[in-house]
Amino acid sequence: MIETEKKLFATIIVDQAVGKPLDYAIPTSLHSAIEPGMRVVIPLRKKQIKGTVISLHPTSEVENPSEVIELLEDGGRIPEHLFSLMKWISDYYGSDLRKTIMMMIPRSVRDEVQQKKQLMICLKKSPKELTEIAADIRSRFPKQASVLDVLLQNTKGLLLTELVQKAGVTKAPIDTLIKKELITSKQVIIDNSELESDEFFQTAPKTLNDEQAAAFKKITATIDQEIYQTHLIHGVTGSGKTEIYLQAIDHVLKKGKSVIMLVPEIALTRQTIERFKSRFTQPIAVLHHRLSKGERFDAWQKIRTGDIKIIIGARSAIFSPAKDLGLIIVDEEQDSSYKQKDDMPCYHGRDVAIMRGAMTKSCVILGSATPSIETFYNAKNDKYQLSTLSVRAGNAKLPKVDIIDMGIEYDKNKGPTLFSDKLLSGIERRIEDGEQILLFLNRRGFYTSHVCTSCNEPIKCKHCDVSLTYHKNDHLLSCHVCGYSIQGVLEKCPTCGSKETMKFRGPGTEHVERALHKIFPQVRTLRMDRDTTKHKGSHDRIFREFRSGKADVLIGTQMIAKGLHFPNVTLAALINADSSLHIPDFRSGETVFQLTAQVAGRAGRGVLPGEVIIQTLLPHHTVFKHAATEDYLNFYKEEIQERKLFGYPPFSHLARFQISGYNEKRAEKFAHQLRTHLIKTLPKTCDILPIAPCGHAKIKDKFRFQFLLRSPQIAGLGKYLNTLMAHIKKPSGTYLLIDIDPHSTF
């Protein structure tokens, strides 16, 4: 042990994976400036790399450690409370600090993406002089005259790229005019972020009804006291939760504080953003996975400096370095997209938001028409403040709901059918009346499987334990997990060799659209699923076209289920409502209830009355009975009793251990070794369930096994698992993922 009062040492997590934090000496010149959470440049293996300071101390067990080269003050420094949040995430979710840092600081910020610079071309002489010069040179130098003409119409200047396009010229005549000192060029920084791209008509706050006003009063009391408190707004679809959000944001902004609002990724549409930009004149940062590196870098810097105080985004937006945070909103808090499932740390954006609110003494609002069972349980037990909105805002009424027994429809049609008679007559009437329809089916493609009727085996992906989906437009069978595809269809079964026995089963959204056009040739349709939204801006384009009346029917997966407001939609239908009920997962009933209620909530949001049709082979299932009337309370009472009986959350905590590997036997053997070790070392209160293949037993050539750990409390488990992960020896080609509080056990 080396001890010295003259030196200061830092433990640093480097961006590269080196297995453990490293100690470095701090030069005397940096002693007063360096703090935990700062980004630094350090030497490692004859290279200069970047890292994050996690602690400072006067001693080091390393003899003569290398020195820190420089501080990166603007290179993604983690604010103090975010640094504490990072440590909590690492401990709670059982993930090492390096992975947590890599997740919290966007790659574009870690790499310090340079702001984009372009040439701005401006006039150097007066418009009057240049008008005369343009006329004089037009016959001899028409391209130079064209450049001057365009600039005279844009006297503030144009970017070089815009000028070239508008004038229809190359760069040569522009360079000539610069040499003649008639125009000038200068470099300008282009703001990459999606912050102030459009102008919007400003809207005034709406008058709150009694229930909205009561909820708003509770929220403002928390904000004014500057204390932490989580509020749950449980409101039926269309009850005006967003208006409460907007007025709460305004209240916080007037105090000079910042706001983070989380929405599900699929709800990050132009419609959502328009509602905020039309209410607030301040710049807004919109963060989502389709931003370029430059856009994300610009947004991060403006948030960090306090230039932007309104941040809207998907789950990772909770890590934004907002200054003076006063309010965090999690809309549709029950949505599964808030949970990180595929990589550690497997954090839940809602739970991290609540913890960040506690650390910053901020008000936290959770909003949902169908709250998660755990959230409502916390509200019923006074951990959160509950506000209920039981009626739709304005004059809108809840839609009329019909549950259709598709077994009877199949008998009438002497075989399976996509559309019940009631749905077809409902669609026909809306088309005639100029109203709009939403059709929901949570399966994309034309058919979901290609099956042999002799051996009953579907065609599966060669890399995954997943049936291939048939896409008629592209005439191929495709895996929706890894992207593997087979051009065309198979005439012979690869399992049993039978010929002419291959049949398609399970309709998808593509099939629904094609079938609808056969029944109603004049119908105008739009389809929204992953196949139609591959490109940037495609979501917005589809929503914009539908809202402007360019289509009668919008067909889609869960992308169309949440957060959308189309006043002209008077009919919403769920084509195959019960498909997800067959998944062996303790949340399957809750998931189907939420999705059914959300889709139903899209109808009748304007002055016209709405109708909902639920097509199911299980018409008497309590999930549909309660979802049809948005009777969340009775659904909750039944579900919470079942959870208590079987000891599922919120009456316990779960941890899911997923072991995967390219060698099936090696992966399964390691799973048994790990489970045996945990049984020996964990308290007896932990119930460790048997090992089983995952719901999809093979993904991308990796065989997958899992087991669940159930415990009455989770405190300390993540920290123990974090230590275990650092010392456990995994066989080559074997991987371990630990998911604390998993959203699904399938």
Residue pairs with C-beta under 8 A, 6 or more apart in sequence:
1 59
1 61
2 59
2 60
2 61
2 63
3 58
3 59
4 58
4 59
5 58
6 28
7 25
7 26
7 58
8 25
8 26
8 31
8 34
8 56
8 57
8 58
9 23
9 24
9 25
9 26
9 56
9 57
9 58
9 59
9 60
9 65
10 23
10 24
10 25
10 26
10 34
10 40
10 53
10 55
10 56
10 57
10 68
11 21
11 22
11 23
11 53
11 54
11 55
11 56
11 57
12 21
12 22
12 23
12 24
12 40
12 42
12 51
12 52
12 53
12 54
12 68
13 21
13 51
13 52
13 54
13 97
13 98
13 101
14 22
14 42
14 44
14 49
14 50
14 51
14 98
15 49
15 50
15 51
15 102
15 110
16 44
16 49
17 98
18 44
20 726
21 54
21 97
21 98
22 42
22 44
22 51
22 65
23 60
23 61
23 62
23 65
24 40
24 42
24 65
24 66
24 67
24 68
25 60
25 65
25 66
25 67
25 68
26 34
26 56
26 67
26 68
27 67
27 68
30 68
30 71
33 71
34 40
34 53
34 56
34 68
34 71
35 53
35 56
36 53
36 54
36 55
36 56
36 80
36 83
37 52
37 53
37 77
37 78
37 79
37 80
37 82
37 83
38 52
38 53
38 71
38 72
38 73
38 77
38 78
39 50
39 51
39 52
39 53
39 71
39 72
39 75
39 76
39 77
39 110
40 50
40 51
40 52
40 53
40 68
40 69
40 70
40 71
40 72
41 48
41 49
41 50
41 68
41 69
41 70
41 71
41 72
42 48
42 49
42 50
42 51
42 66
42 68
42 69
43 49
43 66
43 67
43 69
44 66
48 69
50 72
50 75
50 110
52 78
52 101
52 105
54 97
72 112
74 112
74 301
75 109
75 110
75 112
76 105
76 106
76 109
76 110
76 112
76 300
77 304
77 321
78 86
78 101
78 104
78 105
78 321
79 321
81 356
81 359
81 360
82 104
82 319
82 321
82 356
84 359
85 352
85 355
85 356
85 359
86 97
86 100
86 101
86 104
87 97
88 355
89 95
89 100
89 104
89 345
89 347
89 352
90 96
90 97
90 100
90 345
90 718
90 722
91 718
91 719
91 722
92 714
92 718
92 740
93 344
93 345
93 346
93 347
93 718
93 738
93 740
94 344
94 345
94 655
94 717
94 718
94 719
94 720
94 721
94 722
94 725
94 738
94 740
95 344
95 345
95 346
95 718
95 722
95 725
95 738
96 722
96 725
96 726
99 343
99 344
99 345
100 345
102 110
103 316
103 319
103 340
103 345
103 347
104 319
105 319
106 296
106 297
106 300
106 316
107 293
108 293
108 294
108 296
108 297
108 300
109 296
109 297
109 300
109 301
111 293
112 297
113 293
113 294
113 296
113 297
115 189
115 190
115 191
115 192
115 294
115 297
115 298
116 189
116 190
116 192
116 294
117 187
117 188
117 189
117 190
118 159
118 160
118 161
118 187
118 188
118 190
119 159
119 160
119 185
119 186
119 187
119 188
120 157
120 158
120 159
120 160
120 185
120 186
120 187
120 188
121 151
121 157
121 158
121 159
121 160
121 163
121 174
121 183
121 184
121 185
122 151
122 156
122 157
122 183
122 184
122 185
122 186
123 130
123 151
123 152
123 155
123 157
123 182
123 183
123 184
124 181
124 182
124 183
124 184
125 133
125 182
127 152
127 155
130 148
130 151
130 152
130 182
131 152
133 148
133 182
134 145
134 148
134 149
134 152
135 145
137 144
137 145
138 145
141 173
141 176
143 167
143 169
143 172
143 173
144 173
144 176
144 177
146 167
146 168
146 169
146 173
147 163
147 167
147 169
147 173
147 174
147 177
147 183
148 177
148 182
148 183
149 167
150 158
150 163
150 166
150 167
151 157
151 158
151 163
151 183
158 166
159 188
159 190
160 171
160 174
160 185
163 174
164 170
164 171
164 174
167 173
174 183
174 185
177 183
178 184
178 185
191 298
192 292
192 294
192 295
192 297
192 298
193 285
193 291
193 295
193 296
193 298
193 299
193 302
194 285
194 286
194 291
194 295
194 299
195 283
195 284
195 285
195 286
195 298
195 299
195 302
195 308
196 283
198 277
200 274
200 277
200 278
201 278
202 278
202 279
202 281
203 278
203 279
205 243
205 246
205 247
205 250
205 279
206 240
206 243
206 393
208 216
208 240
208 243
208 244
208 247
209 240
209 391
209 393
211 235
211 239
211 387
211 388
211 389
211 390
211 391
212 239
212 240
212 243
212 244
212 389
212 393
214 387
215 231
215 233
215 244
215 387
215 389
216 244
216 247
216 248
218 231
218 385
218 387
219 231
219 244
219 248
219 251
219 363
219 365
220 248
220 251
222 229
222 231
222 363
222 385
223 248
223 251
223 252
223 255
223 326
223 327
223 363
226 326
226 361
227 361
228 357
228 358
228 360
228 361
228 362
228 363
228 364
229 363
229 364
229 384
229 385
230 354
230 357
230 364
230 365
230 366
230 378
230 383
230 384
230 385
231 363
231 364
231 365
231 366
231 384
231 385
231 386
231 387
232 333
232 366
232 367
232 368
232 371
232 375
232 376
232 378
232 379
232 384
232 385
232 386
232 387
233 241
233 244
233 365
233 366
233 367
233 368
233 387
233 389
234 368
234 369
234 371
234 376
234 379
234 386
234 387
234 388
234 389
234 632
235 241
235 367
235 368
235 369
235 388
235 389
235 390
236 369
236 389
236 390
236 391
236 392
236 398
236 601
236 630
237 369
237 392
237 597
237 598
237 600
237 601
237 602
237 605
237 630
238 392
238 393
238 396
238 565
238 601
238 604
238 605
239 369
239 389
239 390
239 391
239 392
239 393
240 389
240 392
240 393
240 394
241 331
241 367
241 389
242 275
242 331
243 393
244 365
244 367
245 261
245 329
245 331
245 365
245 367
246 275
246 276
246 279
248 327
248 329
248 363
248 365
249 259
249 261
249 280
249 310
249 327
249 329
250 279
250 280
252 258
252 259
252 326
252 327
252 363
253 259
253 280
253 282
253 309
253 310
255 326
256 324
257 309
257 324
257 325
257 326
257 327
258 303
258 306
258 309
258 310
258 311
258 322
258 323
258 324
258 325
258 326
258 327
259 309
259 310
259 311
259 322
259 325
259 326
259 327
259 328
259 329
260 311
260 313
260 317
260 318
260 320
260 322
260 325
260 327
260 328
260 329
260 353
261 310
261 311
261 312
261 313
261 317
261 328
261 329
261 331
262 313
262 314
262 315
262 317
262 318
262 328
262 329
262 330
262 331
262 338
262 349
262 350
262 353
263 272
263 312
263 313
263 314
263 331
263 332
263 563
264 314
264 331
264 332
264 335
264 337
264 338
264 562
264 563
265 288
265 289
265 314
265 315
265 337
266 337
266 539
266 558
266 559
266 562
267 331
267 332
267 562
267 563
267 564
268 286
268 288
268 312
268 313
268 314
269 539
269 540
269 543
269 563
269 564
270 539
270 540
270 543
270 544
271 543
271 547
271 563
271 564
271 565
272 312
272 563
273 284
273 286
273 312
276 284
276 310
276 312
277 284
280 310
282 308
282 309
282 310
283 302
283 307
283 308
283 310
284 308
284 310
284 311
284 312
285 299
285 302
285 303
285 308
285 310
285 311
285 312
285 313
285 320
286 299
286 312
286 313
287 296
287 299
287 311
287 312
287 313
287 314
287 316
287 317
287 320
288 313
288 314
289 314
290 536
291 299
299 308
300 320
300 321
302 308
303 311
303 320
303 321
303 322
303 323
304 321
304 323
305 323
306 323
306 324
309 322
309 323
311 317
311 320
311 322
313 320
314 337
314 349
315 337
315 338
315 339
315 340
315 349
316 349
318 328
318 349
318 352
318 353
318 356
325 356
325 360
325 362
326 362
326 363
327 362
327 363
327 364
327 365
328 353
328 356
328 357
328 362
328 363
328 364
328 365
329 364
329 365
329 367
330 338
330 349
330 350
330 353
330 364
330 365
330 366
330 367
331 367
331 368
331 563
332 367
332 368
332 562
332 563
333 350
333 366
333 367
333 368
333 371
333 372
333 375
334 368
334 370
334 371
334 372
334 375
334 594
335 562
336 591
336 743
336 744
338 348
338 349
338 350
339 346
339 347
339 348
339 349
339 742
339 743
340 346
340 347
340 348
340 349
341 739
341 742
341 743
341 744
342 737
343 737
344 737
344 738
346 737
346 738
346 739
346 740
346 742
348 741
348 743
350 366
350 375
351 741
353 364
354 364
356 362
357 363
357 364
366 375
366 384
368 375
369 597
369 598
369 601
369 630
369 632
370 593
370 594
370 597
370 598
370 632
371 379
371 632
372 590
373 590
373 636
373 639
373 640
373 643
373 649
373 650
374 649
374 650
375 384
376 632
376 636
377 640
377 650
378 384
378 650
379 385
379 386
380 386
392 398
392 605
395 607
396 604
396 605
396 606
396 607
397 604
397 609
397 610
398 604
398 610
398 629
398 630
399 572
399 600
399 603
399 604
399 609
399 610
399 611
399 612
400 609
400 610
400 611
400 612
401 600
401 611
401 612
401 613
401 614
401 628
401 629
402 422
402 611
402 612
402 613
402 614
403 614
403 616
403 619
403 624
403 625
403 628
404 420
404 422
404 423
404 613
404 614
404 615
404 616
404 619
405 616
405 617
405 619
406 417
406 420
406 615
406 616
406 617
407 617
409 417
409 420
409 421
409 615
410 416
410 417
412 421
418 507
418 511
418 512
418 515
418 575
419 427
419 515
419 516
419 519
419 575
420 613
420 615
422 613
423 573
423 613
423 615
424 519
426 437
426 571
426 573
426 611
426 613
427 437
427 516
427 520
427 523
427 553
427 571
428 520
430 436
430 437
430 552
430 570
430 571
431 437
431 520
431 522
431 523
431 552
435 568
435 569
435 570
435 571
435 608
436 546
436 549
436 551
436 552
436 553
436 554
436 566
436 568
436 569
436 570
436 571
437 552
437 553
437 554
437 569
437 570
437 571
437 572
437 573
438 553
438 554
438 556
438 560
438 566
438 569
438 571
438 572
438 573
438 599
438 602
438 603
439 512
439 516
439 553
439 554
439 555
439 556
439 572
439 573
439 575
440 556
440 557
440 558
440 560
440 561
440 572
440 573
440 574
440 575
440 599
441 507
441 508
441 509
441 512
441 555
441 556
441 557
441 574
441 575
441 576
442 557
442 558
442 576
442 579
442 580
442 595
443 469
443 506
443 507
443 508
443 509
443 557
443 576
443 579
444 469
444 480
444 508
444 509
444 510
444 529
444 530
444 531
444 557
445 469
445 470
445 471
445 478
445 480
445 508
445 509
445 510
445 511
445 531
446 469
446 470
446 471
446 472
446 473
446 504
446 507
446 508
446 510
446 511
446 514
447 469
447 470
447 504
447 505
447 506
447 507
447 508
447 511
448 467
448 469
448 470
448 505
448 506
448 507
448 508
449 458
449 459
449 467
449 468
449 469
449 470
449 504
449 505
449 506
450 458
450 459
450 467
450 468
450 470
450 477
450 489
450 490
450 502
450 503
450 504
450 505
451 457
451 458
451 459
451 502
451 503
451 504
451 505
452 458
452 493
452 495
452 496
452 498
452 501
452 502
452 503
453 501
453 502
453 503
454 493
454 496
454 498
454 501
455 493
455 495
455 496
455 498
457 493
457 495
457 496
458 467
458 468
458 505
459 467
459 468
459 477
459 486
459 490
459 494
459 502
460 466
460 467
460 468
461 467
461 468
461 479
461 481
461 482
461 484
462 484
463 479
463 482
463 484
463 698
463 699
463 700
463 701
464 479
464 481
464 482
464 484
464 696
464 698
464 699
464 700
465 696
465 697
465 698
465 699
466 479
466 480
466 481
466 696
466 699
468 477
468 478
468 479
468 484
468 485
468 486
469 477
469 478
469 479
469 480
469 508
470 476
470 477
470 478
470 489
470 504
471 477
471 478
471 510
471 531
472 510
472 511
472 514
473 510
473 531
475 487
475 488
475 489
476 485
476 486
476 487
476 488
477 485
477 486
477 488
477 489
477 490
478 484
478 485
479 485
480 530
481 696
481 699
481 700
482 699
482 700
489 502
490 502
491 499
491 500
491 502
492 498
492 499
492 502
493 499
493 501
493 502
507 515
507 575
507 576
509 527
509 529
509 555
509 556
509 557
510 527
510 531
512 555
512 575
513 525
513 527
513 555
516 523
516 525
516 553
516 555
517 523
517 525
523 552
523 553
524 550
524 551
524 552
524 553
525 551
525 552
525 553
525 554
525 555
526 542
526 545
526 546
526 550
526 551
526 553
526 554
526 555
527 554
527 555
527 556
528 539
528 542
528 554
528 555
528 556
528 557
528 559
528 560
529 556
529 557
529 559
530 557
532 538
532 542
533 539
533 542
533 559
539 559
542 554
543 564
545 551
546 554
546 566
547 566
549 568
554 560
554 566
554 569
558 595
560 599
560 602
561 595
561 598
561 599
561 602
562 598
564 602
565 605
566 602
566 605
567 605
567 606
567 607
567 608
568 606
568 608
569 602
569 603
569 604
569 605
569 610
570 603
570 604
570 608
570 609
570 610
570 611
571 603
571 610
571 611
571 612
571 613
572 599
572 600
572 602
572 603
572 610
572 611
572 612
572 613
573 612
573 613
573 614
573 615
574 596
574 599
574 600
574 612
574 613
574 614
574 615
574 616
575 615
576 615
576 616
577 592
577 596
577 614
577 615
577 616
577 624
578 592
578 616
578 617
578 618
578 621
578 624
580 588
580 591
580 592
580 595
581 588
581 589
581 592
581 618
581 621
581 623
582 588
583 695
583 746
584 695
584 746
585 591
585 695
585 744
585 745
585 746
586 643
586 646
586 648
586 745
587 743
587 744
587 745
589 623
589 639
590 639
592 623
592 627
593 623
593 626
593 627
593 635
596 614
596 623
596 624
596 627
596 628
597 627
597 630
597 632
599 612
600 612
600 614
600 627
600 628
600 630
601 630
603 610
603 611
603 612
604 610
604 611
612 628
614 624
614 627
614 628
616 624
618 624
622 635
622 638
623 635
625 631
626 632
626 634
626 635
626 638
627 635
642 648
643 649
643 650
643 651
644 651
647 687
647 710
648 654
649 741
652 710
652 711
652 712
653 710
653 711
653 712
653 713
653 714
653 717
653 740
653 741
654 708
654 709
654 710
654 740
654 741
654 742
654 745
655 708
655 709
655 711
655 714
655 717
655 721
655 738
655 739
655 740
655 741
655 742
656 706
656 707
656 708
656 709
656 738
656 739
656 742
656 745
657 671
657 674
657 675
657 706
657 707
657 708
657 709
657 736
657 737
657 738
657 739
658 694
658 704
658 705
658 706
658 736
658 737
658 738
658 739
659 667
659 668
659 670
659 671
659 674
659 704
659 705
659 706
659 734
659 735
659 736
660 667
660 699
660 702
660 703
660 704
660 705
660 734
660 735
660 737
661 667
661 670
661 702
661 703
661 731
661 733
661 734
661 735
662 701
662 702
662 703
662 733
663 703
663 731
663 733
663 734
664 703
666 731
666 733
666 734
667 702
667 703
667 704
667 705
667 731
667 734
668 691
668 703
668 705
669 731
670 730
670 731
670 734
670 736
671 691
671 705
671 706
671 707
672 691
674 728
674 736
675 688
675 691
675 707
677 724
677 728
678 686
678 688
678 709
679 688
682 688
682 709
682 717
682 720
683 711
685 711
685 712
685 713
686 709
686 710
686 711
686 717
687 709
687 710
687 711
688 707
688 708
688 709
688 710
689 707
689 708
689 709
689 710
690 707
691 705
691 706
691 707
692 705
692 706
692 707
693 703
693 704
693 705
693 706
694 704
694 705
694 706
694 746
695 746
696 704
697 703
697 704
698 704
702 735
708 745
709 717
711 717
714 740
714 741
717 740
718 740
721 738
725 736
725 738
728 736
730 736
